[in-house]
Amino acid sequence: MGVYLCHGVSLVQSRPAGILARQHTALQGRQQELALLQACWTRVCHGQGQVVCLVGEAGIGKSRLAYACQQALGPVRWLTVQALSYGQAMPYHAVLPLLRTLLGVVDTATPAQQRQAIHTLQPYDASPGLHAWLHARTGGNPFFVEELVRTLQRRALLTVRGETYEIAPAARRTVPDTLQSLIQARLDQLPAAEKHLVQVAAVIGPDVPWPVLAALMEEPEDRLHRSLQSLQASAFLYATCFGPEPTYTFTHALLQEAAYGSLLPAQRRALHAQLVEVIVAVYPDRLAEQVERLAHHALRGEVWDKAVTYCQQAGTMAFDRAAFHEAVVYFEQALQALASLPEARDTMVRAIEFRLALVLLLTTMGENGRCLTLLGEAEALAMTLDDRARLGWVLAEIVVVRRLIADHAGAIAVSQQALALAEVLGGQPLVAHCQRGLGTLYARIGRVEEARTALGTAVALYRTMAMTFWLPQTEAVLAQMEARHV
């Protein structure tokens, strides 16, 4: 019979850990994996949570690599959980040991001891008086309640009586009355560097990509990371995308609005203008993805020439994906920016083109009144420029809209005007469109011979020019009319 002598209680918590602790051979061939784990740890130290999954066949060295990483990182608190195959059907099998470790509860703790340990995490409730005061101040708005409690905690205005929190008498005199004042007070209490960072982030937008923020701040990365960690700890920002280029988001839209509003208009304008240059520099190969953001910042920064270009591009992209309402907004913004540029022939030509693009969108949305207003403005611009070609296209669009609102007489009059102009100019596509529009109008009001002549002329022109989009449509209108008047 073997006899053993116990020297003490080992700190090793599992058999694999005990085996690894006794190994003295150096880890071989895992430098790349170990470097990856250490890089992840560096990001964790900068406030970026990481998840690493080690996958491999039994005996390949997963536990050995994890142990080597643990040894390399030095004095760090490790929380270890071991999940066993036979515990799959046991509720919270992997979670319970972790909770016991966090709470400092041994396996043999009684239920009363376990409840006491949990109680230490959230020891007190709010008193009825504190509840009533919070509700009266906030109207039950959850975000206002959260901000108010955070302010009370920061100013040490919560006192403990028995097992409940009470509000200190001074709080009734010193705590701001409105949510906006409360948020502004929090902003004003930030260190200057952190307040500036929040303000810059507010200009960037609800989502704040790290590369853009770093380029705009022009500060050492370690200092910027420390400021971001502090702002996350104080619940201004939180990370929504991790990795080498994380993205941060404001915890509430009101925080962003308050930070944005705390800047002077000239400061906001300068930052928006600077952001246009920064985004182009940071994403030189991905500008198509950034067009909407560039349009926004160019408008707010009053960089009018670039605002015109980016708003036009954003409007075209929205149209291509059938987002007509968004496209209307962007083309209207392009017109707004264009109006701020010096008046020149080029800007007036673009103003006509943007209005025609808007008409194309608005007719699909049934906003014919706005279409006629825009076309009237485009007609005046074309006449000022003495640009008869564009005037002809504007008149052709007016015909379409007047036909949609059943103003047949007005549509025929404008059609005849547009046709006469097109024939003088000698532009066959415009002549064909005018003949098609005029023929369609004649067919609707029963002027069959005139309709047959106009539509037949349009069909012949479309066939000559191989305009296969309009040709079958015009042939169909002509065939329908002939069928009705057989």
Secondary structure in CASP SS format (residue, H / E / C, confidence):
PFRMAT SS
TARGET T0000
AUTHOR 0000-0000-0000
METHOD secondary structure of the structure
MODEL  1
M C 1.00
G C 1.00
V C 1.00
Y C 1.00
L C 1.00
C C 1.00
H C 1.00
G C 1.00
V C 1.00
S C 1.00
L C 1.00
V C 1.00
Q C 1.00
S C 1.00
R H 1.00
P H 1.00
A H 1.00
G H 1.00
I H 1.00
L H 1.00
A H 1.00
R H 1.00
Q C 1.00
H C 1.00
T C 1.00
A C 1.00
L C 1.00
Q C 1.00
G C 1.00
R C 1.00
Q H 1.00
Q H 1.00
E H 1.00
L H 1.00
A H 1.00
L H 1.00
L H 1.00
Q H 1.00
A H 1.00
C H 1.00
W H 1.00
T H 1.00
R H 1.00
V H 1.00
C H 1.00
H C 1.00
G C 1.00
Q C 1.00
G C 1.00
Q C 1.00
V C 1.00
V C 1.00
C C 1.00
L C 1.00
V C 1.00
G C 1.00
E C 1.00
A C 1.00
G C 1.00
I C 1.00
G C 1.00
K H 1.00
S H 1.00
R H 1.00
L H 1.00
A H 1.00
Y H 1.00
A H 1.00
C H 1.00
Q H 1.00
Q H 1.00
A H 1.00
L C 1.00
G C 1.00
P C 1.00
V C 1.00
R C 1.00
W C 1.00
L C 1.00
T C 1.00
V C 1.00
Q C 1.00
A C 1.00
L C 1.00
S H 1.00
Y H 1.00
G H 1.00
Q C 1.00
A C 1.00
M C 1.00
P C 1.00
Y C 1.00
H C 1.00
A C 1.00
V H 1.00
L H 1.00
P H 1.00
L H 1.00
L H 1.00
R H 1.00
T H 1.00
L H 1.00
L H 1.00
G C 1.00
V C 1.00
V C 1.00
D C 1.00
T C 1.00
A C 1.00
T C 1.00
P H 1.00
A H 1.00
Q H 1.00
Q H 1.00
R H 1.00
Q H 1.00
A H 1.00
I H 1.00
H H 1.00
T C 1.00
L C 1.00
Q C 1.00
P C 1.00
Y C 1.00
D E 1.00
A E 1.00
S C 1.00
P H 1.00
G H 1.00
L H 1.00
H H 1.00
A H 1.00
W H 1.00
L H 1.00
H H 1.00
A H 1.00
R H 1.00
T H 1.00
G C 1.00
G C 1.00
N C 1.00
P H 1.00
F H 1.00
F H 1.00
V H 1.00
E H 1.00
E H 1.00
L H 1.00
V H 1.00
R H 1.00
T H 1.00
L H 1.00
Q H 1.00
R H 1.00
R C 1.00
A C 1.00
L C 1.00
L E 1.00
T E 1.00
V E 1.00
R E 1.00
G C 1.00
E C 1.00
T E 1.00
Y E 1.00
E E 1.00
I E 1.00
A C 1.00
P C 1.00
A C 1.00
A H 1.00
R H 1.00
R H 1.00
T H 1.00
V C 1.00
P C 1.00
D C 1.00
T C 1.00
L H 1.00
Q H 1.00
S H 1.00
L H 1.00
I H 1.00
Q H 1.00
A H 1.00
R H 1.00
L H 1.00
D H 1.00
Q C 1.00
L C 1.00
P C 1.00
A H 1.00
A H 1.00
E H 1.00
K H 1.00
H H 1.00
L H 1.00
V H 1.00
Q H 1.00
V H 1.00
A H 1.00
A H 1.00
V H 1.00
I H 1.00
G C 1.00
P C 1.00
D E 1.00
V E 1.00
P E 1.00
W H 1.00
P H 1.00
V H 1.00
L H 1.00
A H 1.00
A H 1.00
L H 1.00
M H 1.00
E C 1.00
E C 1.00
P C 1.00
E H 1.00
D H 1.00
R H 1.00
L H 1.00
H H 1.00
R H 1.00
S H 1.00
L H 1.00
Q H 1.00
S H 1.00
L H 1.00
Q H 1.00
A H 1.00
S C 1.00
A C 1.00
F C 1.00
L E 1.00
Y E 1.00
A E 1.00
T E 1.00
C E 1.00
F C 1.00
G C 1.00
P C 1.00
E C 1.00
P C 1.00
T E 1.00
Y E 1.00
T E 1.00
F E 1.00
T C 1.00
H C 1.00
A H 1.00
L H 1.00
L H 1.00
Q H 1.00
E H 1.00
A H 1.00
A H 1.00
Y H 1.00
G H 1.00
S C 1.00
L C 1.00
L C 1.00
P H 1.00
A H 1.00
Q H 1.00
R H 1.00
R H 1.00
A H 1.00
L H 1.00
H H 1.00
A H 1.00
Q H 1.00
L H 1.00
V H 1.00
E H 1.00
V H 1.00
I H 1.00
V H 1.00
A H 1.00
V H 1.00
Y C 1.00
P C 1.00
D C 1.00
R C 1.00
L H 1.00
A H 1.00
E H 1.00
Q H 1.00
V H 1.00
E H 1.00
R H 1.00
L H 1.00
A H 1.00
H H 1.00
H H 1.00
A H 1.00
L H 1.00
R H 1.00
G C 1.00
E C 1.00
V C 1.00
W H 1.00
D H 1.00
K H 1.00
A H 1.00
V H 1.00
T H 1.00
Y H 1.00
C H 1.00
Q H 1.00
Q H 1.00
A H 1.00
G H 1.00
T H 1.00
M H 1.00
A H 1.00
F H 1.00
D H 1.00
R C 1.00
A C 1.00
A C 1.00
F H 1.00
H H 1.00
E H 1.00
A H 1.00
V H 1.00
V H 1.00
Y H 1.00
F H 1.00
E H 1.00
Q H 1.00
A H 1.00
L H 1.00
Q H 1.00
A H 1.00
L H 1.00
A H 1.00
S C 1.00
L C 1.00
P C 1.00
E C 1.00
A C 1.00
R H 1.00
D H 1.00
T H 1.00
M H 1.00
V H 1.00
R H 1.00
A H 1.00
I H 1.00
E H 1.00
F H 1.00
R H 1.00
L H 1.00
A H 1.00
L H 1.00
V H 1.00
L H 1.00
L H 1.00
L H 1.00
T H 1.00
T H 1.00
M C 1.00
G C 1.00
E C 1.00
N H 1.00
G H 1.00
R H 1.00
C H 1.00
L H 1.00
T H 1.00
L H 1.00
L H 1.00
G H 1.00
E H 1.00
A H 1.00
E H 1.00
A H 1.00
L H 1.00
A H 1.00
M H 1.00
T H 1.00
L H 1.00
D C 1.00
D C 1.00
R H 1.00
A H 1.00
R H 1.00
L H 1.00
G H 1.00
W H 1.00
V H 1.00
L H 1.00
A H 1.00
E H 1.00
I H 1.00
V H 1.00
V H 1.00
V H 1.00
R H 1.00
R H 1.00
L H 1.00
I C 1.00
A C 1.00
D C 1.00
H H 1.00
A H 1.00
G H 1.00
A H 1.00
I H 1.00
A H 1.00
V H 1.00
S H 1.00
Q H 1.00
Q H 1.00
A H 1.00
L H 1.00
A H 1.00
L H 1.00
A H 1.00
E H 1.00
V H 1.00
L H 1.00
G C 1.00
G C 1.00
Q H 1.00
P H 1.00
L H 1.00
V H 1.00
A H 1.00
H H 1.00
C H 1.00
Q H 1.00
R H 1.00
G H 1.00
L H 1.00
G H 1.00
T H 1.00
L H 1.00
Y H 1.00
A H 1.00
R H 1.00
I C 1.00
G C 1.00
R C 1.00
V H 1.00
E H 1.00
E H 1.00
A H 1.00
R H 1.00
T H 1.00
A H 1.00
L H 1.00
G H 1.00
T H 1.00
A H 1.00
V H 1.00
A H 1.00
L H 1.00
Y H 1.00
R H 1.00
T H 1.00
M H 1.00
A C 1.00
M C 1.00
T C 1.00
F C 1.00
W H 1.00
L H 1.00
P H 1.00
Q H 1.00
T H 1.00
E H 1.00
A H 1.00
V H 1.00
L H 1.00
A H 1.00
Q H 1.00
M H 1.00
E H 1.00
A H 1.00
R H 1.00
H C 1.00
V C 1.00
END
